[in-house]
């Protein structure tokens, strides 16, 4: 058994406390995603977030941790510590908890990007393979003693702008491309499908106006939880709270806060003016949007992502600059995504991929030890770019194999009728929110709408009727027992 001194006890208490709070970030992701999707898909989003935890824990225990930290020593991946091998009598249990919380965070990033259209079976397959191979290999390169750690100077990613966020963001981009956009996301779209309720061929039209967040209250609460978790995500990455690590942890937390605040301000005040200026956007309605709560949410998050890599060894003014650059990366990334018609319900790729790229590049200039602004020779720039490209390539290839395989077998995307009625109803049999949702606007393809139409002098007096709801729609097609 390892010798347990006061110092060891304090350090491991810090690790376990941080692990628990980082794990609680899953609640923040749940609230953020469910607040961003339509009410008819909330249950599905919650299930995916829970799946990442329950499947991720088992897979990371069996395979992931061993690949990430099992005596890597400059190699491609680890080769021991699988299934808690040799854990007994050591403090590795504590490190496993901390690293599992990070792995589940990276996996959950993708959930928001593929929301409202991916099948649950495809997402389960992704969760298994991502936690087993995609994420652990990357974390072994940087944190497990792998080849990026062995570079001279070492690759800078203190808490995961690259390992966690570029990995999750790049995987999200691949998922979005392979899945395609949601029906009616960018322009009204009419589709025909075999309706399982009426057992007839029907036609439905979906409009972009339907894509409104279900609850900004959920989303904002989720951001506050994530911000809290991020303090321990970054501060806890010291893996110690004795000696100089006490100062480093506080410095990391302060820089994290400043980075998030800076990113939030940039996106909140500049997103819409820049959109109007560059994209020549037209507005519906009498008022132009000025103050967008979703923009503030996402600006805070991209600032937090960007500052994560360098937070332990930069000055406070540098944290503000990095957060601001993250905000601009989010805005211009969003413009590019809109131009390419990339459908990302939670702006995942703009927050995590764009913010992560900023977070990996800028420490090569602003790091107090090896940054160019502090007199270094610039070698760190090349190492940061090399590491970033390697992370992007591995996560893209891994996710392409996972989602591409699912697409080849026809199990990647939900059928059309599921998108119309909502994934909650089709997969779970009940909606996640206790609201009376408007019924989908469908018409029967094979019926003549003009048949038996009353003449003009027989038209009934117009009456005010309440909106037809989903529940009314379902009752109309209930099967006789």
Secondary structure, 3 states (H helix, E strand, C coil): CCCCCHHHHHHHHHHHHHHHHHHCHHHHHHHHHHHHCCHHHHHHHHHHHHHHHHHHHHHHHHHHHHHHHCCCCCCCCCCCCHHHCCCCCCCHHHHHHHHHHHHHHHHHHHHHHCCCCECHHHHHHHHHHHHHHHHHHHHHHHCCCCCCCCCCCCCCCCCCHHHHHHHHHHHHHHHHHHHCCCCCCCCCEEEEEEECCCCEEEEEEECHHHCCCCCHHHHHHHHHHHHHHHHHHHHHHHCCCCCHHHHHHHHHHHHHHHHHHHHHHHHHHHHHHHHHHHHCCCCCCCCCCCCCHHHHHHHHHHHHHHHCCCCCCCCHHHHHHHHHHHHHHHHHHHHHHHHCCCCCCCCHHHHHHHHHHHHHHHHHHHCCCCCHHHCCCCHHHHHHHHHHHHHHHHHHHHHHHHHHHHHHCCCCECCHHHHHHCHHHHHHCCCCCCCCCECCCEEECCCCCCCCCCCHHHCCCCCCCCCCEHHHHHHHCCCCC
